[in-house]
Amino acid sequence: MAEASDKPDPARLAEIRERIDALDAKIQAAISERAKLALEVRASKGDLGRGAEYYRPDREAQVLRNVIDRNDGPLSDSVMLRLFREIMSACLAQQEPMKIAYLGPEGTFTQQAVYRQFGHSVQAIAAESIEDVFLQVQSGEADFGVVPVENSTQGMVSHTLDMFLNVEVKICAEVELRIHQHLLTQAKSLGDIEIVYAHAQSLAQCKHWLRAHLPKTELVAVSSNAEAARRVRTRPEAAAIAGRHAAEVYGLPVLFGNIEDHVDNTTRFLVLGRDLLEPSGDDKTTLMVAGRDGPGALLDLLEPLARHGVNMNRIESRPSRQGRWDYVFFIDVDGHVTDERLSGVLGELEGEARMVKILGSYPRAVLGREPDAAREEDSGPA
C-alpha cells in the first residue's frame, strides 16, 4: 500500500503550474522583444533588398556558440541549439522568408540540413540536381543553397566539388548531420519484403545489416531516399531505406530503426551563397588550387601551409577539365582568409600556383555536447 506522501499533492501541482504559466509569459515577452530588436537591426542597416542580405552566418555562429557556453542543462546542447535556431529563423523572416534551394525531392537528408541551418521559417525549394542548386544561387533565384559534400563512411561527393570549376558561388557555412537510416515499409515483418529501394550511398552504408537480415532480397538503387519512400507507399512487399523525415512526409511506418553499419555515420553539407563572410572567431577556409607543371608541383603548394603553421584538414583532387591528366586540388584549412598566417600563405601560393581561388571562409559547424546515448532509438524493431 502506497504511503500518503506518495500521493499527488494537488496544491503543490497547482503551484508548479502557476509558476510555469508565469515563466511562459516571460519567455513569450522576451521572444517578442528579441523580434523587435531584430527589426531595429534591419532598420539600422538600411534597405539592403532581400531578406538574405540581412542574414549573417558568421554572426549566427557566434550566437549559437554562446548558447552552448551558457547551457547547464537539463536540456542537451542539441535541443537548445534547435530552439534558438527557430527563434532566430522566425525573427529574420518577419518581412520575407528566405528562399533556400536544396537537393530534393522533399524528405531528403539535405532538406533536414536546410532546417538544421536555417530553421523552419524559410521557403525550402527542392531542386532536381546539385547543379540546379548551384545555378539557382548564382542567378539569385535562391538566396542560399544546401548540397552534400562528404560522408564519413563513403567519402566526398565529387559532383559537388566539380561544380565549383564553372559556377561562381561562395561557401558561407557548413552543416554536419548525423545520418540515421531506417527501414520504411508497410510490411509487417522482414519475411514479407521482396525488394528494397534506396540511394546507392544508403545501400552502401547499410550493406552489412542488409546482408544479415535481408540476404536474398533484391536491392534497387534510385535517385534519392525520398524517391525510394515514394515508391513503396502502396507496395506492402517493398521497403525503402530513408530517414525519419521521409517516413513522416510519405506516411510510412519504421519497421527497423538505425540500420546504418557505423554509429557515427555523418554527412557534411555546404551552404552556398554569393558573398565572402567576415570572421566568426572559429572558421575554416576552402581553396581551389592548380599547380604548375613539373615535378614537385603538389609539394610546392603544400609547403607554405606547413611553414606558416596553417593546419590542413583535407585535400581532394579532381580533373580540371582543361586537358588530359590535369588536376585541381580542393584544400580545407583552419582559419579565415583575413588571418595573418593564412593571408601570408595565400600570398606565396599566388606566386607558386597556376590558379588560386578562395571558395569561402566560413564558420565551423556548431556542434553541441551530446549525452552518452546519442542515437535516436534502439536498432531493433521500431
WOZIJO-V110960 format. One record per pair of residues at least 12 apart in sequence whose C-alpha atoms are under 7 Angstrom apart, sorted by sequence separation. I is the first residue (numbers start at 1). J is the second residue. If there is no record, write none. Layout:
i:I j:J
i:I j:J
This chain:
i:42 j:54
i:133 j:145
i:228 j:240
i:317 j:329
i:229 j:242
i:316 j:329
i:317 j:330
i:67 j:81
i:315 j:329
i:316 j:330
i:315 j:330
i:316 j:331
i:225 j:241
i:226 j:242
i:315 j:331
i:64 j:81
i:130 j:147
i:225 j:242
i:229 j:246
i:233 j:250
i:314 j:331
i:315 j:332
i:314 j:332
i:233 j:252
i:313 j:332
i:106 j:126
i:226 j:246
i:230 j:250
i:312 j:332
i:313 j:333
i:105 j:126
i:200 j:221
i:229 j:250
i:312 j:333
i:104 j:126
i:105 j:127
i:195 j:217
i:196 j:218
i:197 j:219
i:198 j:220
i:199 j:221
i:200 j:222
i:311 j:333
i:312 j:334
i:99 j:122
i:100 j:123
i:101 j:124
i:102 j:125
i:103 j:126
i:104 j:127
i:194 j:217
i:195 j:218
i:196 j:219
i:197 j:220
i:198 j:221
i:199 j:222
i:310 j:333
i:311 j:334
i:97 j:121
i:98 j:122
i:99 j:123
i:100 j:124
i:101 j:125
i:102 j:126
i:103 j:127
i:104 j:128
i:194 j:218
i:195 j:219
i:196 j:220
i:197 j:221
i:198 j:222
i:199 j:223
i:310 j:334
i:337 j:361
i:97 j:122
i:98 j:123
i:99 j:124
i:100 j:125
i:101 j:126
i:102 j:127
i:103 j:128
i:197 j:222
i:199 j:224
i:336 j:361
i:97 j:123
i:99 j:125
i:101 j:127
i:103 j:129
i:198 j:224
i:199 j:225
i:103 j:130
i:198 j:225
i:93 j:121
i:89 j:118
i:89 j:119
i:103 j:133
i:130 j:160
i:138 j:168
i:198 j:228
i:89 j:120
i:90 j:121
i:102 j:133
i:138 j:169
i:197 j:228
i:310 j:341
i:89 j:121
i:101 j:133
i:114 j:146
i:131 j:163
i:310 j:342
i:85 j:118
i:86 j:119
i:134 j:167
i:308 j:341
i:85 j:119
i:86 j:120
i:110 j:146
i:110 j:147
i:290 j:327
i:308 j:345
i:110 j:148
i:290 j:328
i:202 j:241
i:289 j:328
i:290 j:329
i:288 j:328
i:289 j:329
i:305 j:345
i:101 j:142
i:288 j:329
i:289 j:330
i:304 j:345
i:100 j:142
i:195 j:237
i:196 j:238
i:197 j:239
i:198 j:240
i:288 j:330
i:99 j:142
i:100 j:143
i:101 j:144
i:102 j:145
i:194 j:237
i:195 j:238
i:196 j:239
i:197 j:240
i:198 j:241
i:287 j:330
i:288 j:331
i:99 j:143
i:100 j:144
i:101 j:145
i:102 j:146
i:103 j:147
i:193 j:237
i:194 j:238
i:195 j:239
i:196 j:240
i:197 j:241
i:286 j:330
i:287 j:331
i:304 j:348
i:51 j:96
i:98 j:143
i:99 j:144
i:100 j:145
i:101 j:146
i:102 j:147
i:192 j:237
i:193 j:238
i:286 j:331
i:287 j:332
i:51 j:97
i:52 j:98
i:193 j:239
i:286 j:332
i:51 j:98
i:185 j:232
i:285 j:332
i:286 j:333
i:284 j:332
i:285 j:333
i:301 j:349
i:187 j:236
i:284 j:333
i:285 j:334
i:186 j:236
i:187 j:237
i:209 j:259
i:284 j:334
i:285 j:335
i:185 j:236
i:283 j:334
i:284 j:335
i:285 j:336
i:301 j:352
i:209 j:261
i:283 j:335
i:284 j:336
i:285 j:337
i:300 j:352
i:301 j:353
i:38 j:91
i:185 j:238
i:206 j:259
i:208 j:261
i:282 j:335
i:283 j:336
i:185 j:239
i:206 j:260
i:184 j:239
i:185 j:240
i:205 j:260
i:206 j:261
i:35 j:91
i:183 j:239
i:184 j:240
i:205 j:261
i:183 j:240
i:184 j:241
i:279 j:336
i:117 j:175
i:183 j:241
i:182 j:241
i:183 j:242
i:181 j:241
i:182 j:242
i:181 j:242
i:182 j:243
i:292 j:353
i:113 j:175
i:181 j:243
i:182 j:244
i:291 j:353
i:292 j:354
i:180 j:243
i:184 j:247
i:290 j:353
i:291 j:354
i:113 j:177
i:289 j:353
i:290 j:354
i:290 j:355
i:186 j:252
i:289 j:355
i:290 j:356
i:185 j:252
i:186 j:253
i:289 j:356
i:184 j:252
i:185 j:253
i:288 j:356
i:289 j:357
i:184 j:253
i:185 j:254
i:287 j:356
i:288 j:357
i:184 j:254
i:185 j:255
i:287 j:357
i:288 j:358
i:183 j:254
i:184 j:255
i:287 j:358
i:288 j:359
i:182 j:254
i:183 j:255
i:286 j:358
i:287 j:359
i:183 j:256
i:286 j:359
i:182 j:256
i:183 j:257
i:286 j:360
i:182 j:257
i:285 j:360
i:286 j:361
i:181 j:257
i:182 j:258
i:285 j:361
i:181 j:258
i:182 j:259
i:284 j:361
i:285 j:362
i:180 j:258
i:181 j:259
i:283 j:361
i:284 j:362
i:181 j:260
i:283 j:362
i:284 j:363
i:180 j:260
i:283 j:363
i:284 j:364
i:282 j:363
i:283 j:364
i:282 j:364
i:280 j:363
i:276 j:360
i:277 j:361
i:276 j:361
i:277 j:362
i:178 j:264
i:179 j:265
i:178 j:265
i:179 j:266
i:178 j:266
i:179 j:267
i:177 j:266
i:178 j:267
i:176 j:266
i:177 j:267
i:52 j:143
i:176 j:267
i:177 j:268
i:176 j:268
i:175 j:268
i:176 j:269
i:174 j:268
i:175 j:269
i:174 j:269
i:175 j:270
i:174 j:270
i:173 j:270
i:174 j:271
i:173 j:271
i:171 j:270
i:172 j:271
i:171 j:271
i:172 j:272
i:171 j:272
i:172 j:273
i:170 j:272
i:171 j:273
i:169 j:272
i:170 j:273
i:169 j:273
i:170 j:274
i:172 j:276
i:169 j:274
i:170 j:275
i:172 j:277
i:170 j:276
i:153 j:265
i:152 j:265
i:152 j:266
i:57 j:172
i:151 j:266
i:152 j:267
i:57 j:173
i:151 j:267
i:108 j:225
i:150 j:267
i:151 j:268
i:108 j:226
i:150 j:268
i:107 j:226
i:149 j:268
i:106 j:226
i:148 j:268
i:149 j:269
i:259 j:379
i:105 j:226
i:148 j:269
i:149 j:270
i:257 j:378
i:258 j:379
i:147 j:269
i:148 j:270
i:257 j:379
i:146 j:269
i:147 j:270
i:256 j:379
i:257 j:380
i:146 j:270
i:147 j:271
i:256 j:380
i:257 j:381
i:146 j:271
i:256 j:381
i:257 j:382
i:145 j:271
i:146 j:272
i:255 j:381
i:256 j:382
i:144 j:271
i:145 j:272
i:255 j:382
i:144 j:272
i:145 j:273
i:254 j:382
i:144 j:273
i:143 j:273
i:109 j:243
i:137 j:273
i:138 j:274
i:107 j:245
i:108 j:246
i:107 j:246
i:107 j:249
i:171 j:359
i:172 j:360
i:170 j:359
i:171 j:360
i:172 j:361
i:173 j:362
i:176 j:365
i:170 j:360
i:171 j:361
i:172 j:362
i:173 j:363
i:174 j:364
i:175 j:365
i:171 j:362
i:174 j:365
i:62 j:280
i:58 j:277
i:61 j:280
i:58 j:278
i:58 j:279
i:59 j:280
i:58 j:280
i:78 j:368
i:77 j:368
i:77 j:369
i:77 j:370
i:76 j:370
i:68 j:368
i:65 j:366
i:61 j:363
i:58 j:362
i:58 j:363
i:61 j:366
